[in-house]
Amino acid sequence: MSATKIIHSIPSDPLTGAISVPVYQTSTFIQEAPGVNKGFDYARSNNPTRKVLEDVVAKLENGHSGFAFATGLAAIDSVLKLLSADDEIVAVDDIYGGAYRLFTHVYEKLGIKVNYVDATEVENVANAVSNKTKLIWIESPTNPTLKISDIEAISKVAKSIDALLVVDNTFASPISQKPIDLGADIVIHSGTKYIGGHSDLVAGLVVTKTQELSEKIKFVQNASGGILGPWDCFLTIRGIETLDIRYKKQCENALKVALFLESQEAVSTVHYPGLKTHKNHEIAKKQQNGLFGGIVSFSLKDDTQEAAVKFVTSTEYFKLAESLGGVKSLLCHPAQMTHASIPREIRLNAGINDSLIRLSCGIEDAEDLINDLAEAFKIIEKAELIPSS
């Protein structure tokens, strides 16, 4: 969808002509008679502001229907509620820490088994599935090591066993990648990130491929009640208006930052799908339309938490904080922050080293971001935490 179509998919208000979508801050709606209304009866079930957001997100992802939730984890939880005891999930090993916590500490207790695999090779996924597998769950790119999975190839594995393919598309955004077009059944976003884009809200979004799946998620949304409020829906809609231009600038900045990091003596590994050295660069290039995202992660040669902490507390423009995808650049130390809930051995096996640092590039000037990182490298060199060149 072009920037023009994105902007004009957001309707003006037919009642007043307001160019912006109104915030319908109401809990209930007047009915003409019992069960006779204008399409809205109670705000948990539906809300006009939320409906606009859900419809726009469905269009962005070329899906049947969209659903807005209070957080990204609430969106993930709604999909997991499609499962029953004794069902199984095959999930990417480098999974978001919050999803891992939800899978492990909530749903495994309810009889859902989760098998984690390196999904960068489709054979690993094919070998892990069974007749009990109901969901194949991938992120591409993953958080935080930016692994790339072949969505189209994995969708064929899912179809062969009558399982659903769920793709967390948060890092790629609908600007770069449309998993439903590649064979996915359900797409998830943390709307907190690129879609909202300004670090001023938390939101979760689900997009379904078929009417049948849409009806199931709608039932869960209404029954569980984890909806996104109208004001946050309004802010998310406003974020979508600039999604195209923001995301492309962030991709541009991230590539420049990744190339800079590759030149640094203190750096052992740089993770970014836009680099030709990335394992699945060609797959990313194809399915992400040449837009590789605004996230870069890297490990230090001094692979210690001490070195990483010194680095992440030494930058000016990159602010130390959870989350990503906003207009201001952020950085974090996943081992102690976003992925602290994952046991160290499992974390290391997934490639999340003790010194791994994740950067979320904003829309600042790339030169300023690079200079900021260069100064941080000088600081940790003076602290004798990296080898001097």
C-alpha positions as CSV (number, residue, x, y, z in Angstrom):
1,M,0.0,0.0,0.0
2,S,1.4,3.4,-1.0
3,A,1.8,6.3,1.3
4,T,-1.1,8.0,-0.5
5,K,-3.4,5.0,0.0
6,I,-2.4,4.6,3.7
7,I,-3.2,8.2,4.4
8,H,-6.5,8.2,2.6
9,S,-7.6,4.8,4.0
10,I,-8.2,6.8,7.2
11,P,-11.7,8.3,6.8
12,S,-12.8,11.7,7.7
13,D,-15.9,12.0,10.0
14,P,-19.1,11.6,7.9
15,L,-21.2,13.4,10.6
16,T,-19.2,16.6,10.9
17,G,-16.5,16.5,8.2
18,A,-13.7,16.5,10.7
19,I,-10.5,15.5,8.9
20,S,-9.3,13.6,12.0
21,V,-11.0,10.5,13.3
22,P,-13.1,11.5,16.4
23,V,-12.4,10.0,19.8
24,Y,-15.6,8.3,20.9
25,Q,-15.0,8.5,24.6
26,T,-18.1,6.6,25.7
27,S,-18.8,3.3,27.5
28,T,-22.2,2.6,26.0
29,F,-24.5,3.6,23.1
30,I,-28.2,4.5,23.1
31,Q,-30.4,1.8,21.4
32,E,-33.6,2.4,19.6
33,A,-35.1,-0.8,21.0
34,P,-33.5,-3.9,22.6
35,G,-30.9,-5.1,20.2
36,V,-31.6,-2.3,17.7
37,N,-28.7,0.1,17.4
38,K,-26.3,1.8,15.0
39,G,-23.8,-1.0,15.1
40,F,-22.5,-0.3,18.6
41,D,-24.0,-1.2,21.9
42,Y,-21.1,-1.5,24.5
43,A,-17.6,-0.2,24.2
44,R,-15.9,-3.6,25.0
45,S,-17.7,-5.1,22.1
46,N,-17.0,-2.3,19.7
47,N,-16.2,1.4,19.4
48,P,-16.2,3.7,16.4
49,T,-12.7,4.9,16.9
50,R,-11.4,1.4,17.4
51,K,-13.2,0.2,14.4
52,V,-11.4,2.7,12.2
53,L,-8.1,1.5,13.5
54,E,-9.0,-2.1,13.1
55,D,-10.2,-1.6,9.5
56,V,-7.1,0.4,8.5
57,V,-4.7,-2.2,10.0
58,A,-6.5,-5.0,8.1
59,K,-6.0,-3.0,4.9
60,L,-2.3,-2.4,5.7
61,E,-1.8,-6.2,6.0
62,N,-4.1,-7.3,3.2
63,G,-6.1,-9.2,5.7
64,H,-9.8,-9.9,6.3
65,S,-10.2,-8.2,9.7
66,G,-8.1,-6.4,12.3
67,F,-8.4,-6.3,16.1
68,A,-6.9,-3.9,18.6
69,F,-5.8,-4.9,22.0
70,A,-4.5,-3.1,25.1
71,T,-0.9,-4.3,24.6
72,G,1.1,-6.5,22.2
73,L,1.0,-9.3,24.8
74,A,-2.8,-9.1,25.0
75,A,-2.8,-9.5,21.2
76,I,-0.5,-12.6,21.5
77,D,-2.7,-14.0,24.3
78,S,-5.8,-13.7,22.2
79,V,-4.3,-16.0,19.5
80,L,-3.1,-18.5,22.1
81,K,-6.7,-18.7,23.4
82,L,-7.5,-20.5,20.1
83,L,-5.7,-23.6,21.5
84,S,-6.8,-26.4,23.7
85,A,-5.0,-28.6,26.2
86,D,-2.6,-31.1,24.5
87,D,-2.1,-28.8,21.5
88,E,1.5,-27.9,20.5
89,I,3.2,-24.9,19.2
90,V,6.4,-24.8,17.2
91,A,8.0,-21.4,17.9
92,V,11.1,-19.5,16.8
93,D,13.9,-19.9,19.3
94,D,14.9,-16.2,19.3
95,I,11.5,-15.2,20.6
96,Y,10.4,-12.0,22.3
97,G,11.0,-12.4,26.1
98,G,7.4,-11.5,27.0
99,A,6.0,-14.1,24.6
100,Y,8.4,-16.7,26.0
101,R,7.2,-15.8,29.6
102,L,3.6,-16.1,28.5
103,F,4.1,-19.4,26.7
104,T,6.2,-21.0,29.5
105,H,4.6,-19.7,32.7
106,V,1.0,-19.5,31.7
107,Y,0.1,-21.8,28.8
108,E,2.4,-24.7,29.4
109,K,0.7,-25.0,32.8
110,L,-2.6,-25.3,30.9
111,G,-1.3,-28.3,28.8
112,I,0.1,-26.4,25.8
113,K,3.5,-27.7,24.7
114,V,6.0,-25.4,23.0
115,N,8.9,-26.6,20.9
116,Y,11.5,-23.9,20.1
117,V,13.5,-24.2,16.9
118,D,15.9,-22.2,14.8
119,A,13.5,-21.1,12.1
120,T,16.1,-19.7,9.8
121,E,16.2,-23.2,8.2
122,V,12.8,-24.4,7.1
123,E,14.0,-28.0,7.6
124,N,14.2,-27.3,11.3
125,V,10.5,-26.3,11.4
126,A,9.5,-29.3,9.3
127,N,11.3,-31.7,11.6
128,A,9.8,-30.2,14.7
129,V,6.1,-30.4,13.8
130,S,3.7,-33.2,14.7
131,N,0.1,-34.1,14.3
132,K,-0.4,-32.1,17.6
133,T,1.1,-28.9,16.2
134,K,-1.7,-26.3,15.8
135,L,0.4,-23.1,15.6
136,I,3.8,-22.4,14.0
137,W,4.9,-19.1,15.6
138,I,7.6,-17.0,14.0
139,E,9.1,-13.5,14.2
140,S,10.9,-12.3,11.1
141,P,13.1,-10.4,11.8
142,T,13.4,-11.7,15.3
143,N,14.0,-9.8,18.5
144,P,16.9,-9.1,19.2
145,T,19.2,-11.0,16.8
146,L,17.4,-10.1,13.6
147,K,17.1,-13.7,12.3
148,I,15.1,-14.1,9.1
149,S,12.7,-16.9,8.4
150,D,11.4,-17.8,4.9
151,I,7.7,-17.1,5.6
152,E,6.4,-18.6,2.3
153,A,8.4,-21.8,2.7
154,I,7.2,-22.2,6.4
155,S,3.6,-21.6,5.4
156,K,3.8,-24.7,3.2
157,V,4.9,-26.7,6.2
158,A,2.0,-25.3,8.2
159,K,-0.5,-26.2,5.5
160,S,0.8,-29.7,5.2
161,I,-0.2,-30.5,8.8
162,D,-3.3,-28.2,8.9
163,A,-1.7,-25.8,11.4
164,L,-1.9,-22.1,11.4
165,L,1.1,-19.9,10.7
166,V,1.4,-16.9,13.0
167,V,3.9,-14.2,12.1
168,D,4.9,-11.4,14.5
169,N,5.5,-8.6,12.0
170,T,6.4,-5.9,14.5
171,F,10.0,-5.4,13.3
172,A,9.3,-5.4,9.6
173,S,6.0,-3.4,9.8
174,P,3.4,-3.6,7.0
175,I,5.5,-1.1,5.0
176,S,8.2,-3.7,4.5
177,Q,6.5,-7.0,4.7
178,K,3.0,-8.5,4.3
179,P,3.0,-12.0,5.8
180,I,-0.5,-12.8,4.7
181,D,0.5,-12.4,1.1
182,L,3.3,-14.9,1.8
183,G,1.0,-17.5,3.3
184,A,0.5,-16.5,6.9
185,D,-2.8,-17.0,8.6
186,I,-2.5,-14.5,11.4
187,V,-0.3,-11.4,11.8
188,I,0.6,-9.8,15.1
189,H,2.0,-6.4,15.8
190,S,3.0,-4.6,18.9
191,G,1.4,-1.4,17.9
192,T,3.5,0.2,20.6
193,K,6.5,0.1,18.2
194,Y,6.5,1.2,14.5
195,I,2.8,1.5,14.0
196,G,2.3,3.9,16.9
197,G,5.7,5.2,16.3
198,H,6.1,7.9,19.0
199,S,6.7,6.0,22.3
200,D,3.5,7.4,23.7
201,L,1.2,4.4,23.9
202,V,1.0,0.6,24.3
203,A,-1.1,-1.4,21.9
204,G,-1.5,-4.8,20.3
205,L,-2.9,-5.7,16.9
206,V,-4.0,-8.9,15.3
207,V,-4.9,-9.3,11.6
208,T,-6.6,-12.5,10.4
209,K,-6.7,-13.9,6.9
210,T,-10.1,-15.5,6.8
211,Q,-13.6,-14.8,8.0
212,E,-13.6,-18.0,10.1
213,L,-10.4,-16.8,12.0
214,S,-11.8,-13.3,12.3
215,E,-14.9,-14.6,14.0
216,K,-12.8,-16.6,16.5
217,I,-10.5,-13.7,17.4
218,K,-13.5,-11.4,17.7
219,F,-15.2,-13.8,20.1
220,V,-12.0,-13.9,22.2
221,Q,-11.6,-10.1,22.1
222,N,-15.1,-9.6,23.4
223,A,-15.1,-12.5,25.9
224,S,-11.7,-11.6,27.4
225,G,-12.1,-7.8,27.2
226,G,-8.4,-6.8,26.6
227,I,-9.4,-4.0,24.2
228,L,-7.5,-0.9,23.3
229,G,-9.2,2.3,24.6
230,P,-10.5,5.0,22.2
231,W,-7.8,7.6,23.0
232,D,-5.0,5.1,22.3
233,C,-6.8,4.0,19.1
234,F,-6.8,7.6,18.0
235,L,-3.0,8.0,18.8
236,T,-2.3,4.8,16.9
237,I,-4.3,6.0,13.9
238,R,-2.3,9.3,14.0
239,G,0.9,7.3,14.0
240,I,-0.2,5.3,10.9
241,E,-0.4,8.5,9.0
242,T,3.4,8.9,9.1
243,L,4.3,5.2,9.2
244,D,5.6,5.1,5.6
245,I,7.9,8.1,5.8
246,R,9.1,7.3,9.4
247,Y,9.9,3.6,8.7
248,K,11.9,4.3,5.5
249,K,14.0,6.9,7.3
250,Q,14.6,4.5,10.2
251,C,15.7,1.8,7.7
252,E,18.1,4.2,6.0
253,N,19.6,5.2,9.4
254,A,19.9,1.6,10.5
255,L,21.9,0.5,7.5
256,K,24.3,3.3,7.9
257,V,24.7,2.4,11.6
258,A,25.2,-1.3,10.8
259,L,27.9,-0.5,8.3
260,F,29.6,1.7,10.9
261,L,29.5,-1.0,13.6
262,E,31.1,-3.5,11.2
263,S,34.1,-1.2,11.0
264,Q,34.6,-1.1,14.8
265,E,37.5,-3.0,16.4
266,A,35.5,-3.5,19.6
267,V,32.6,-5.3,17.8
268,S,32.5,-9.0,17.3
269,T,29.2,-9.5,15.5
270,V,26.7,-7.2,13.8
271,H,23.1,-8.4,13.3
272,Y,21.2,-6.6,10.5
273,P,19.3,-8.2,7.6
274,G,20.4,-5.4,5.2
275,L,24.1,-6.5,5.5
276,K,25.2,-8.9,2.7
277,T,27.0,-10.9,5.4
278,H,23.6,-11.7,7.0
279,K,22.8,-15.4,6.7
280,N,19.4,-14.9,5.1
281,H,20.0,-11.5,3.5
282,E,18.6,-12.6,0.1
283,I,15.4,-13.9,1.7
284,A,15.0,-10.7,3.7
285,K,15.7,-8.7,0.5
286,K,12.9,-10.6,-1.3
287,Q,10.2,-10.7,1.4
288,Q,10.9,-7.3,2.9
289,N,10.9,-5.4,-0.3
290,G,14.4,-4.1,0.3
291,L,13.5,-2.4,3.5
292,F,15.4,-4.1,6.4
293,G,14.1,-2.3,9.4
294,G,15.3,0.2,12.0
295,I,16.8,-2.3,14.5
296,V,20.5,-3.3,14.7
297,S,22.1,-5.4,17.3
298,F,25.7,-6.2,18.0
299,S,28.0,-8.0,20.4
300,L,31.2,-6.8,21.8
301,K,34.5,-8.7,21.7
302,D,34.6,-8.3,25.5
303,D,31.5,-10.4,25.8
304,T,30.5,-9.4,29.3
305,Q,27.5,-7.7,30.8
306,E,29.9,-5.2,32.4
307,A,31.1,-4.0,29.0
308,A,27.6,-3.8,27.6
309,V,26.3,-1.9,30.6
310,K,29.1,0.6,30.3
311,F,28.3,1.1,26.6
312,V,24.5,1.5,27.0
313,T,25.0,4.1,29.8
314,S,27.5,6.2,27.7
315,T,25.4,7.4,24.8
316,E,23.6,10.8,24.4
317,Y,21.1,10.4,21.6
318,F,20.5,6.7,22.0
319,K,18.4,6.7,25.2
320,L,18.5,3.6,27.4
321,A,15.0,2.3,27.5
322,E,12.8,-0.7,26.8
323,S,10.8,-0.7,23.5
324,L,11.7,0.3,20.0
325,G,10.3,1.8,16.8
326,G,9.8,5.4,17.9
327,V,11.1,8.6,16.4
328,K,13.7,8.9,19.1
329,S,16.6,6.4,19.0
330,L,16.8,3.9,21.9
331,L,19.2,1.2,23.0
332,C,18.9,-1.6,25.5
333,H,20.8,-4.6,27.0
334,P,18.5,-7.6,26.2
335,A,20.1,-9.9,28.7
336,Q,19.1,-7.6,31.6
337,M,16.1,-6.0,30.1
338,T,13.8,-7.3,27.3
339,H,14.9,-10.9,27.6
340,A,15.7,-11.1,31.3
341,S,12.9,-13.6,31.8
342,I,14.6,-16.2,29.5
343,P,17.1,-18.5,31.3
344,R,20.7,-17.7,30.5
345,E,21.5,-21.1,28.8
346,I,18.4,-20.8,26.5
347,R,19.2,-17.2,25.8
348,L,22.8,-18.0,24.8
349,N,21.7,-20.9,22.6
350,A,19.4,-18.4,20.8
351,G,22.4,-16.1,20.1
352,I,21.6,-13.5,22.7
353,N,25.1,-13.0,24.2
354,D,25.9,-11.4,27.5
355,S,27.2,-8.3,25.7
356,L,24.5,-8.1,23.0
357,I,23.2,-4.5,22.6
358,R,20.1,-3.7,20.6
359,L,19.7,-0.4,18.9
360,S,16.4,1.1,17.7
361,C,17.3,3.8,15.2
362,G,15.0,6.8,15.1
363,I,14.6,9.6,12.6
364,E,17.5,11.7,13.7
365,D,20.4,12.5,11.3
366,A,22.4,9.3,10.8
367,E,25.7,11.2,11.2
368,D,24.7,12.3,14.7
369,L,23.7,8.7,15.7
370,I,27.0,7.4,14.4
371,N,29.0,10.0,16.2
372,D,27.1,9.2,19.4
373,L,28.1,5.5,19.1
374,A,31.7,6.4,18.3
375,E,31.9,8.5,21.5
376,A,30.5,5.5,23.5
377,F,33.2,3.2,22.1
378,K,35.9,5.8,23.2
379,I,34.4,5.8,26.7
380,I,34.6,2.0,27.1
381,E,38.0,1.9,25.6
382,K,39.2,4.4,28.3
383,A,37.6,2.1,30.8
384,E,39.8,-0.7,29.4
385,L,36.7,-2.8,28.5
386,I,37.7,-3.1,24.8
387,P,41.1,-3.9,23.2
388,S,42.8,-0.7,21.9
389,S,43.5,-0.6,18.2
